[in-house]
Amino acid sequence: MFAVYADKISREDPLGGLVVGERPDPVVPNGWTTVTVKAASLNHHDLWSLRGQGLKQDRLPMILGCDAAGYDEDGSPVVVHAVISDPDWAGDETTDPKRSLLSELHQGTFAEKVAVPRRNVIPLPEGFSFEEAACLPTAWLTAYRMLFTQGGLKAGDSVLVQGAGGGVATALITLARAAGLRVIATSRDEAKRARALEIGAHEVHPSGERLPAKVDAVMETVGRATWEHSIRSLKPGGAIVISGTTSGPQLDDAMVTHIFFLQLRVIGSTMGTRGELASLASLLDATGTKPLIDRTLPMEQARAGFEAMEAGELFGKIVFTR
Ligand SMILES: NC(=O)c1ccc[n+]([C@@H]2O[C@H](COP(=O)([O-])OP(=O)(O)OC[C@H]3O[C@@H](n4cnc5c(N)ncnc54)[C@H](OP(=O)(O)O)[C@@H]3O)[C@@H](O)[C@H]2O)c1
C-alpha cells in the first residue's frame, strides 16, 4: 500500500530518511481493526521520529503519523485515538508506563490503512470533516489536557502561550479563548503574532518580551528558548504546564530559586485520554470552534509539509489527505 515512512534516522538531516513509497498492508493482531485513512495530520513528533527521538533504529522502516480520520471496517466515519495502552491497562491511558503513540512501536497513519486496537477507534464527531478531525488526537488533545486537566484553568484566568504558530500553540490559543480565559501569546514572527490576535489572543508579544502583567499559567512547548521568560511571567503560585521542548530540553537556567520562592508549580502533560478526546469534541461543538488548518496537501506531497514544519513556516496544522 501507499505509505510515508522513515527508513533512516538522522539528527542532522531528518528529512534524508523520509520516504514516500510503498509498504506492506497492516498486520492486524487480535482485538485490533483497520481504518482506511482519509486524512492525517502532521505533528512535530513526526520530525522527532526522523531524528531518532521516540523511534529506535531497530523499528525501521516505520510508517510515520499519529493522527488519522477515515472509515472503519464497517464503512463508518471515525477518528483514531493515538495513545496505544497495554490491553490490560485500566484508567488514564497517558499514565500507562507501557503506552506508546502510533508510529513509535506500531505502524503510523500516513498510509492507505492503519491497524489500531478496537478501543482506539471513536466515531467522527458530528459536523467535523475528516481533515478537521485528523487535527484532534495529538495537538488539540494535548492542548486540551494542558489547559483544563493539568492546568486546572477556568474562565477569567490568564494564560500565556509560548510560540504562537505551532499546531499545539494555535490549539491552546483557540481553546483558551473559547473557554473564557484571558490569552496572551508570543511568537518570533510579526505576521504570526497578527494571526494569533485573529484566532483569539487578547494580547501578543515578541518572544522574550517582558509582559505588562503576570499570568496565572504558562503553556510551554518551546523549552530552552522560552523557559526563563515563562518562569518570569508567572504570578506567585502560578503554574507552568509543559508538554514539549521544540528548541531543546537543556535549560541555560532552570530558575529554581524563582520556582521555590514564588511557590510556582511545574506540571508535565502528555497527550490525553479517550475521555478527554470526547470532552474536547464537545467543547468544540458547544463553542462552534474548529481546528485551524494551515494547509491541506495530498499525502503524496508529504515531503513539502515536513519541510514547512522543519523551517517553522506554518500557522496551525498541516493535514495530508487521501
Ligand atoms: N507531550 C505530548 O504529548 C506532546 C504532544 C504534542 C506536541 N508535543 C511537543 O510540543 C512541541 C510543539 O509541537 P507542534 O506539533 O505544535 O510543533 P510545531 O507545529 O512545529 O510548532 C513549533 C512551535 O515552536 C515555536 N518555536 C520553535 N522554536 C522556537 C524558538 N527557538 N523560540 C521560540 N519559539 C519557537 C514556534 O513558534 P513561533 O514560530 O510562533 O515562534 C512554533 O509555535 C513539540 O516539541 C512536540 O514534540 C508534545
The ligand as a Gaussian input file, in Angstrom:
#p B3LYP/6-31G(d) Opt

LIG

0 1
 N        3.881000      15.648000      25.213000
 C        3.000000      15.483000      24.244000
 O        2.096000      14.678000      24.336000
 C        3.087000      16.341000      23.021000
 C        2.031000      16.383000      22.115000
 C        2.110000      17.259000      21.021000
 C        3.267000      18.019000      20.846000
 N        4.290000      17.906000      21.712000
 C        5.520000      18.703000      21.543000
 O        5.157000      20.072000      21.539000
 C        6.001000      20.791000      20.633000
 C        5.139000      21.527000      19.615000
 O        4.527000      20.571000      18.754000
 P        3.781000      21.038000      17.430000
 O        3.366000      19.801000      16.704000
 O        2.801000      22.094000      17.795000
 O        5.020000      21.698000      16.635000
 P        5.063000      22.823000      15.539000
 O        3.716000      22.883000      14.892000
 O        6.254000      22.553000      14.703000
 O        5.300000      24.159000      16.400000
 C        6.538000      24.545000      16.875000
 C        6.387000      25.833000      17.694000
 O        7.594000      26.098000      18.357000
 C        7.845000      27.508000      18.363000
 N        9.304000      27.628000      18.360000
 C       10.191000      26.790000      17.781000
 N       11.445000      27.191000      18.011000
 C       11.349000      28.297000      18.774000
 C       12.298000      29.153000      19.342000
 N       13.620000      28.977000      19.179000
 N       11.849000      30.209000      20.066000
 C       10.528000      30.418000      20.231000
 N        9.571000      29.597000      19.703000
 C        9.991000      28.566000      18.989000
 C        7.160000      28.044000      17.126000
 O        6.609000      29.298000      17.426000
 P        6.755000      30.637000      16.510000
 O        7.238000      30.219000      15.149000
 O        5.385000      31.233000      16.520000
 O        7.731000      31.483000      17.245000
 C        6.030000      27.034000      16.930000
 O        4.858000      27.525000      17.573000
 C        6.942000      19.745000      20.005000
 O        8.169000      19.749000      20.685000
 C        6.211000      18.424000      20.211000
 O        7.059000      17.321000      20.268000
 C        4.221000      17.089000      22.799000

